[in-house]
């Protein structure tokens, strides 16, 4: 997985990123469907309070947050955030790598913000209140669509990450190929120079032998 540009390593990273993102998406959808719903109740002292259906959506939201974070951390660890790993070859692949890198981080931050905000808001339950404020009283609940928005940005992050890693692999492989070509050409030139020196020394030795024969 640490060797970039190889088919198996690239496929494994793609697979892990997609799986973690899909799990996060599933948790976000489950959180939206299991949002807490509050109902006003009155006790024997005529004090108004809220009764909530369930708080399981908070756990789902936190789970989605953590799975998406794991996928992003995995990809950034493999690519070393694009800045601290292998150099990228100049050209279109590097340009697309930078574009997808920035875009994926933008959607990732929005998705995480939606998920953690939804989980936090869903966990908030209105405190016990007296009947004096009953006419202005309402149960605090999470608005519809917060977890859905997070789920949409989770999918967007997954797609952008897949393309980011694909172009990153191409750019690093191209740069490695350029280095190999330079090294082989340097070795070839060095070998040719050695052969030329040997040929020149042979010619000089033959010339000296001829002169000795002519003198004798």
C-alpha positions in Angstrom: 0.0 0.0 0.0 3.0 2.3 0.5 4.3 1.6 -3.0 2.5 4.0 -5.3 2.0 3.4 -9.0 1.6 -0.4 -8.6 -1.8 -1.9 -9.5 -2.4 -3.9 -6.4 -1.5 -1.1 -4.0 -3.5 1.4 -5.9 -6.5 -0.9 -6.0 -6.3 -1.6 -2.3 -6.2 2.1 -1.4 -9.2 2.8 -3.7 -11.1 -0.1 -2.1 -10.5 1.0 1.5 -11.4 4.7 0.8 -14.6 3.7 -1.0 -15.6 1.2 1.7 -15.0 3.6 4.6 -16.9 6.4 2.8 -19.8 4.1 2.0 -20.0 3.1 5.7 -20.0 6.8 6.7 -22.7 7.4 4.1 -24.9 4.6 5.6 -24.4 5.9 9.1 -25.4 9.5 8.0 -28.6 8.2 6.3 -29.4 6.1 9.4 -28.9 9.2 11.6 -31.3 11.2 9.5 -34.0 8.6 9.8 -33.5 8.1 13.5 -33.5 11.8 14.5 -34.8 12.6 18.0 -38.4 13.8 18.1 -39.6 15.7 21.1 -43.1 15.7 22.5 -44.4 18.1 25.2 -45.7 16.5 28.4 -47.2 17.9 31.6 -46.5 16.3 35.0 -48.8 16.3 38.0 -47.6 19.7 39.1 -48.6 21.2 35.7 -44.9 21.7 34.7 -44.1 21.3 31.0 -41.3 19.2 29.8 -40.1 17.3 26.7 -40.0 13.6 26.1 -37.7 12.4 23.3 -38.1 9.3 21.2 -34.5 8.2 20.9 -30.9 9.5 20.9 -29.5 6.8 18.7 -29.0 9.3 15.8 -26.2 11.0 17.8 -24.2 7.7 17.8 -24.8 7.3 14.1 -23.7 10.8 13.3 -20.5 10.3 15.4 -19.9 7.0 13.6 -20.2 8.6 10.2 -17.9 11.4 11.3 -15.2 8.8 12.4 -15.5 6.6 9.4 -15.1 9.5 7.0 -12.2 10.8 9.0 -10.5 7.4 8.9 -10.8 7.3 5.1 -9.4 10.7 4.7 -6.6 10.0 7.1 -5.7 6.8 5.3 -5.5 8.5 1.9 -3.5 11.4 3.3 -1.1 9.0 5.0 -0.5 7.1 1.8 0.0 10.2 -0.4 1.7 12.1 2.5 -0.7 15.0 1.9 0.8 15.3 -1.7 3.4 17.7 -0.4 5.8 15.5 1.6 6.0 12.4 -0.5 7.3 11.7 -4.0 7.5 14.6 -6.4 4.9 14.9 -9.1 5.8 15.1 -12.8 4.8 18.4 -14.4 1.9 18.2 -16.7 -1.9 17.6 -16.8 -1.8 14.8 -14.2 -0.2 17.1 -11.6 -2.7 19.9 -12.3 -5.7 17.5 -11.9 -4.1 16.1 -8.7 -3.9 19.5 -7.2 -7.5 20.4 -8.2 -9.0 17.1 -6.8 -6.9 17.5 -3.6 -8.2 20.9 -2.8 -11.8 20.0 -3.8 -11.8 16.8 -1.7 -10.6 18.7 1.3 -13.3 21.3 0.9 -16.1 18.7 0.7 -14.6 16.7 3.5 -14.6 19.7 5.9 -18.2 20.5 5.0 -19.3 16.9 5.5 -17.6 16.6 8.8 -19.1 19.9 9.9 -22.6 18.7 9.0 -22.2 15.4 10.8 -20.7 16.7 14.0 -23.2 19.6 14.1 -26.1 17.3 13.6 -24.9 14.8 16.2 -24.3 17.7 18.7 -27.7 19.3 18.1 -29.5 15.9 18.2 -27.9 15.2 21.6 -29.3 18.4 23.0 -32.5 17.8 25.0 -34.5 20.7 26.4 -34.4 21.0 30.2 -37.3 20.8 32.5 -39.3 24.0 32.4 -42.1 25.4 34.5 -45.6 26.2 33.3 -44.9 30.0 33.4 -43.1 29.7 30.1 -45.5 27.1 28.7 -46.9 29.4 26.0 -43.5 30.0 24.5 -42.3 26.5 25.1 -41.1 24.1 22.3 -39.0 21.0 22.3 -35.5 21.5 20.7 -35.0 19.1 17.8 -32.6 18.8 14.9 -33.9 20.2 11.6 -34.5 17.8 8.8 -31.7 17.6 6.2 -28.6 18.2 8.2 -27.5 14.5 8.1 -28.6 14.3 4.5 -26.4 17.2 3.6 -23.6 15.5 5.4 -24.3 12.2 3.5 -24.2 14.1 0.1 -20.9 15.6 0.9 -19.6 12.3 2.1 -20.3 10.8 -1.4 -18.8 13.9 -3.1 -15.6 13.5 -0.9 -15.4 9.8 -1.8 -15.6 10.5 -5.6 -13.1 13.3 -5.4 -10.7 11.2 -3.3 -10.8 8.4 -5.8 -9.9 10.7 -8.7 -7.3 12.5 -6.6 -5.5 9.2 -5.8 -5.8 8.0 -9.4 -4.1 11.2 -10.8 -1.6 11.3 -8.0 -0.5 7.7 -8.8 -0.1 8.7 -12.5 1.9 11.8 -11.7 4.3 10.0 -9.3 4.7 7.1 -11.7 5.6 9.5 -14.6 8.1 11.2 -12.4 9.7 7.9 -11.5 9.9 6.9 -15.1 11.6 10.2 -16.0 14.3 9.6 -13.3 14.9 6.0 -14.6 15.3 7.3 -18.2 17.7 10.0 -17.1 19.8 7.4 -15.1 19.9 4.9 -18.0 20.9 7.7 -20.4 23.7 8.8 -18.1 24.9 5.2 -17.7 24.9 4.9 -21.5 26.8 8.1 -22.0 29.4 7.0 -19.4 29.8 3.6 -21.1 30.3 5.2 -24.5 32.9 7.6 -23.0 34.8 4.6 -21.6 34.8 2.8 -24.9 36.0 5.9 -26.7 38.9 6.3 -24.2 39.8 2.6 -24.7 39.8 3.1 -28.5 42.0 6.2 -28.3 44.5 4.5 -26.0 44.7 1.5 -28.5 45.4 3.9 -31.4 48.1 5.6 -29.4 49.7 2.4 -28.5 49.7 1.2 -32.1 51.2 4.5 -33.3 54.0 4.1 -30.8 54.7 0.6 -31.9 54.9 1.6 -35.5 57.4 4.4 -34.7 59.6 1.9 -32.9 59.5 -0.5 -35.8 60.4 2.3 -38.2 63.4 3.4 -36.1 64.7 -0.1 -36.0 
